[in-house]
Amino acid sequence: MADGVDFAEPADEPRTHVTLRLIAQDPSVSGDDARILTAHVKVPWSRMEDGPRGARLHVVDYDTATGRYVKHEPLGTDDLFADAADEVLRTDWAFHAQHVYATAARTLATFETALGRRLPWGFRSHQLFLVPHAFAEANAYYSFEDRALLFGYVPPADPTGEAIYTCLSHDVVVHETTHAVLDGLRGRFLEPSLPDQAAFHEGFADIVALLSVFSMRPVIEQALGKPDKSGRIPRSHVTPEALRRNMLARVAEQIGSVLTQGRGALRESALNPPPADWAKRADFLEPHRRGEVLVAIAFDLLIEIWDKRLQALFSRPNGEAVTGKGVTVDRARAAEEGAKAASQLLTMLIRGLDYLPPVEFDFGDLLNAVLLADHEVVPDDDLGYRRLLVDGFARAGIRLPSGRVTDVLESELPPRYLGINFAGLRSDRDEVSRFLWQNARRLDVSTDYYTVIESVLPTQRIGPDGLIVPESVATYVQMADMTAREFTDESGLQLSPAIDPQTPVQLFGGGTLIFDQFGRLKLHIQKRLDDWRRQQLRLDHLARTGRIDAKRRLGFSDGAARGQTFAELHRTERSSGEAW
């Protein structure tokens, strides 16, 4: 109150974010005070209704095992659990609803910020259902048909015990939300294909979960060890070797201990790099196992980028100090550099998603896409992050593919734009289809196959120096149906003897078109349908792994409902040890 004017914020003051308390990893991880390690983070907020229910997310708290249904109050601007005891966090279903909603909202916002636009879900609805107590089973998965993330729980072993809830694992909620986001970005990545495609979904979801944990500074501070009275820790705590052994390398720690008889986290790929011959090993055909390759690469990159940032910190006055305990560093500053490194790497990787082909993904495509996207936003790689990326993938045996990207602006035969509406190329599928038809020969796109423009999405990215890069990203898919015999006649290649010549097969190809702010095509990233060698490898792999549908066809579906794909991937009875 000043001069009779009350400057208190009105109750209906518009807000875009609220600060809420979240479990930073899972209830098994404690902080310096021996309580559950939590973090207060900013979460996107809009008008809320009971559920809680917002514009993009809707919590439906229904337990199919008991029939219990609870509709919780909307999330408010005041966090009711800001100082709640651990017992409340573990058992209060209202907090569970807040935790799953806020974590999913934060994950979606991370993708939208990196890509510079709002993102659609893969299904025809604007809201994703979040079911925090869906069933009494140690599992959690994204279901396309249900338009939902379904989180299970492990009932207590005895009347005095406590249930363990997957919805309270920060890692698990981020992982499943990432599946839903990726399905909206590249829905064709659920089509039966070579093993990298399914592994990408699992590996990338783990990467986002891992880096999301690292991006919260309080969590890193706790992991770096207790500081002295001046807030400093030994320099030895932040060496690359020490950081690699950090507990944050473990994903889904609590639920993993339940399913693996106390052996710890389910995925420890960050600590155990894949063997040099992983691409030839049968056990690496399993999606989670193969996805570990990407997780290991990302973790190594995080350590290298973090170490680079720490070296710059150490070179500053007071960056290091010599005490009676040796060389020390400020824990809060070291943690801050780690959080920035995680956010920076996560943004780089997410930005690359737009530059992926819409079908037939492999790990080399991800490397290529991240490099292309980063070059557009950060033309000068002064810090050498792109070189670190190339070297990191190379250590895993993954190299840049050749012949998949055309720099159209440097092409000898540039596209023709006669009769093309440039504004339409930023949002209109029909206009992009007209452009592609008119320039099919110049872009080396065959018109012999069914072709459809699947998406046209404007985007606006902001680089670290404030540079704004407006673009439009369009994807097209080509399909061909034939029999195995017709494939052999067309390609001149022999399929596995296990495939009957009359077996119907479906083939995919396609590409991504990147237009600049003026509607001019910059890049064409292509996976040709008539790459017969790739198609041969794909069909043989599908036949060898039993990926055949109820009509005995190859390449059409896995034979299961589309929405059950992730439920099957996360089944707890699998022996691989890589499910939730």
Helices and strands as residue ranges (DSSP letters): E 17-23, E 38-44, E 57-59, E 61-62, E 69-70, H 86-91, H 93-115, E 128-135, E 140-143, E 148-154, E 164-165, G 166-168, H 170-185, G 187-190, H 195-214, H 217-223, E 232-234, G 235-238, H 240-244, G 247-249, H 253-259, G 278-280, G 282-285, H 287-314, E 321-323, E 326-330, H 331-351, G 352-355, H 363-377, H 385-395, E 405-407, G 408-410, G 423-426, H 429-438, E 450-462, E 468-483, H 484-491, E 504-515, E 521-527, H 532-544, G 562-564, H 565-569
